[in-house]
Amino acid sequence: MSRRWRGAALLALATTACAGDGDATDTTTAPAVTPVTTVSPVTTPVTTAPVPSTVTAVSSTPVTTTAAPVATPDPAVDPVVAVEQVATAEAPVGIAVRPGDAGLYVIEQGGRITRDSTPVLDISDLTEHNGEQGLLGLAFHPTEPYAYVNYTDSNGDTVVAEYPLADDASFSADVARPLFTVDQPYRNHNGGDLQFGPDGLLYVGMGDGGSGGDPERRSMDTDTLLGKLLRVDARADPATPAIWAIGLRNPWRFAFDAPTGDLWIADVGQGAHEEIDRVAFADSEGANFGWSAFEGDAPFNVDVEVPDESRLVAPVHTYPHDDGCSVSGGAVYRGAAIPALAGWYVYGDYCSGTLWALDAVGGRNVVLAEGVGPITSVRPGPDAELYVTLHDGDVLTVTAGV
């Protein structure tokens, strides 16, 4: 059935990707640095800076993205969509796709993963839905029968773990293999997303450690894994993460666009701006997304030392807190049901419940729907159509509108 819109105004919510944090931070003039929209080819990875002894580089073969024609937004047409409820879950924060599997895997923050509403993993004894903490991410290995989850443990620290998959799609919880843990100094800004990249390696989004305003200036500090995009060879033993990109606050859903390899990140803002980042995969190693020298494209912390100004990547889009307060990514539409949406990046906001489509090349940002609810993710499903998870329990699919 078609979705009946809620009112756009939401009361204060314990969002899983909160902005603001109620902190008082210095937002006066930042260092004289002008972000750029592209980054130069990498000659020195970020991880060549001093890092903890547990952080090592990951070697891989450079990826060549497809040369086939890729659908891009039609400059003469704005997409029109509807949303329909297809499932319900307990505090869903995302979905994941297993290659070759038509099932819809839903991530519940309390610790369960369901496939077509049937539980296939329950780690509620290892994690707890507590504010921004809980089970936050799921990804499936592209070629092998393994799943990977990202959750906060009883101490509030990040755990990334591997689970073998049984023939019936259930997770073999008794033989789970923790890949690595990351200490979390505060209870918020855990990031939590997992995605396999075009190179077949696992990428992990890490928030800046929490509190508000990046108080310990971690996001650009390459001595810590916080505020970073990490990369790890998930099947290696040990599977040790390496810093891939820096300058993130709370990346609440990132995605690789399969036809292009482009990396898209929805990074939750502090008190004024939400941002969408995009960078070509070939330029993503060593990229600096700017936090906390910048919030969006506005100067923020004046004392942050930018390691290499040439690697700054400016947002492709920002929006003020008049329009929402906590961005939720996000994927480029590559389905078949809505031709007018092809090539648009679709994302939402937890607080306002607005669903948008962004044409980064044409500079258009179109409202698709308002008052949808507390959006926690926008993701492609096994049919390549987009699904929207709402923290109050609904899982929606995006369909063609009239």
Protein Blocks (a to p, Z undefined) as FASTA:
>chain_A
ZZddddfbdcddddfbbghjlpacdfbdcddddddfbdcddfbdfklpccdfkbccdddd
dddddfbdcddddfkbccddddddfbdcehiabdcddehiabdcdddfklpaceehiafb
dcklmgccehjaccfbdcddfkbccdddddddfkopacdddddddfkopacfklcccfbd
cddfbfghnljpacddfkopacddddehiajhilnommlmckbfghiacdddfkbccddd
ddfbghifbdghiaddfknopacdddddfklpccdddddfklmgopaehiakbghjbcfb
fkbccfblmlpccdfbdcdfklocbdceddddfbfklmmlgoiacdddfklopacdddfk
nopacdfbghkbpcfbdcddfkopacdddfklpacdddddZZ
